[in-house]
Amino acid sequence: MSDLLADEPFSPEIVSTEVPFHGKIWDVRRDEFRYNGDAITREYVDHTGAVAVLALDDDDRVLLIKQYRHPVRHREWEIPAGLLDVKGEQPLAAAKRELAEEADLTADTWNVLGEFYTTPGGNNEAIRIYLARGVHATAEAFGRSDEEADIEVRWVPLDDVVESILSRRVQNPSLIVGALSARVARESGWAQLGAADEPWPRHPQLGS
C-alpha cells in the first residue's frame, strides 16, 4: 500500500494575482483563488527554489559546512546548497556549481536523493537534494564573500550526523532531510535513488 501514498497536485481557479512587495531576492505574492466554492486570499513568498548536495565520501562521511544565517541568528551546520537563480540553469548544473563554490569539490556520481517544500503554508520554495559520490577536489579554490567568507568545512560520519539530528543539536532542514534520507537509502542498498537528470514536476516553475 505504500506506493499509493503520494501528494496530489491541484490547481484552483486563480481569480487575481499581484506582487505587493518586491524584494532583493524574493517577492511576496498575493493570490485570490476559489476553493470549495469560497474565494480565499493568501500571501506567500514567491521563491526561485533551490538545490542542496549531500556529498558522501568512501568512508560514509558527509560533507558539512557551517554558515551564518541572519534570520535565525545562528551559524548552522548545513550541506552545500543554493538558489536556482541563474536563468536557464538546470538543477543538476546548479548543484554541481554550489558544491564547487562552497566546498571546492566535484563528484563523479550524482543522484536525486530527495525533494521537499520548506514551508508550504507560507512560501513555494521547493528544494531538491542530490547525493554526490566519488568526491574530489576542484582544480582551483573558489573566492568567497559575505556570509560565505568564513565557512567552516567538516567531514562527519553519516551515523554521527543522524545522531546530532535526533538529539536536536542541528536544525537545518536540508541537512535533516538529506541525512535521514541517506541513512534509510543506504540500508536499502540505494535502490530508490533517482537519476540525476530526472524531471522535477513538483517545482512550481520548472514543473509547469
N, C-alpha and C positions, 0 to 999 in steps of 0.2 A: 504493500500500500504506500510505501514511502515515495514511489515515483509519481503519485498523484498529488503530492504536496508541492504547490507552486504558486507564486504570486500571480495575480490576474491583471493584465493590462486593461485600462478603462479610460476612455476619452469622452468626458462630458461635453455638453454644448457650452462653448465659451461665448458669453454674452458680450463682454468687453474686456480689454486688457490694456494696461498702461504702465509706465515706469515712473513713479513719483520721485524716485531718488536714484541718481546716477553716481556710483562710487568710483574710486580709483581702480579697484579690482573687480568688485561685484556691484550689481544693481539690485534694487528692490522692486519687484513687480507686483502689481495689484490686478487680480483676475476676478471677474464676476462670472459665475457659471451656474448651470442648472443641474441639480442632483436630487433625485427622488421627488421631483415636482417643485422643489424650492429653489429660489435664487440665493446663492451664497457668495460672499465676498471674502477672499483670502489674500493676504500679502505674504510674500516669501522672497528669500534671497535667490536671485537668478544666477546660478553658478555654472562655471565652464566645465566642471567635472575635473577629475584628477586621476593619476595613476600612482601606484606605490610598488616597491620592489622588496620582496623578501629574498635576500641573497644568502644562499646556503653553501658552505664550503664542504670539502670532503670529510671533515670531522664532525659534520652535523652542527656546525656553529652558524649562528645568524649574525649578519652584519647589522649593528645598531649604531645610530648616531644620536647625540644629544644636542638639541637645538632649542633656543629661546622662542617661546610663543607668547606674544604680548597679551592677547585677550585673556588668557588664564594665568599670566604672570608666573610661568614655570619654564624651566629648561627641561624639556621632555625627552625621554628615550623614545626613539621612533625608528622606523625603517625609511630609507630614502623614498621621497615622494615629491610630486609637483603637479602644477596645474596643466590642464590641456588648453593652454592659452596661445599656442603658436598656430596660426591659421594654416590649415591643410595638413598638419602633422598628425600621423596616425598614433593611436595609443601605445603600440609596441615601440615605435621610434621615440616617443616621449619618455617611456620607461627607461630605455637604454640611455637616453640623454641625461635623465635625472641621476641614474646610478653613476655615470661618469662625472657629472658636475658636483655631486655631493660626496662621493667617496673615491673618485679616481679609479673606478673599476669598470670592467666589462665582463661579459659572460658568454659562454659557448652555447648554453641550452636555456631556452625560455619557454615557460608555460603559463597559462592562466590558472591562478590558484583560487581566487575568489572575487566576488563583487558585492558591493553593498551601498545603500543610501545612508549618508551620515545622519541626517535629521529630516526624515520625510515629511514631518509636520511643519517645518519651518524653512527648508530650502530644497532645491532639486539637485544637490550635489550627489553625483554618482562616482564611486571610486572602484577601479579595477586593480586587483593586486596580482602581480606577476611573481612567479617563482623563478629565480635565476640561479643556475648551477654551472659548474665549470668556470668559476670566477677567477679573474686575474687582473693585474694592474694595467691601467692605460699607459700609453707611451709618455704622456705628459700630465702633470698635475694641473687642476683647474683653479683659476683665481676666484676667490670667494669674497663677498662683501655683505654688509648689513648683518642680519641675524645668522647668516651662514659663515661669517668670518671666523667664529670661534667654535665651529662644530667639533665635537669630540667623537671619535670613532672607536668602537669596541666590538670584538668578536665574542659572542656569548653562546654556549651550548643551548640548543633548542629547548631541551628539558628545563634548563635553568630559567629561560625566558618564560616558559609556561608557568613555572613556579612563582615567578615575580608577578605574573598576571593574576593568578589565583589568590595570591597574598595581597593583591590590591596595591602594589608598590609602583606600578606603571599604569598609565591611563590612556595612552594614545590609541584611538580606535583602529587605525590601520595596522599598528603593531599587534593589537589584541586579536583582531580578525585573522590577520596573516599568520601569526604564530600558532594559534589554536587550529586553524585550518591545516597548516603544515604538519602539525603533530598528528592529527587524525589521518591526513592523506598519507603520511609516511607509514602508519600502521597498516594501511590497506595496500601498500606497495605502489603508491602514487597512481592508482588505477583511474581516478576521477579527474585528473588534471585536464585542462582544456588546451587546445592548440593555441600557440602564441598569437596567431593572427585571426582567431575566430571572431565572428561578428559580435557586436555589443548592442543588442536590441533594446536593452533597458536604459541605455544612456539617453537622457531627454533630447539631446541634439543629434548625436550620431545615429541613434536608432530610428529617427523619423525619416 
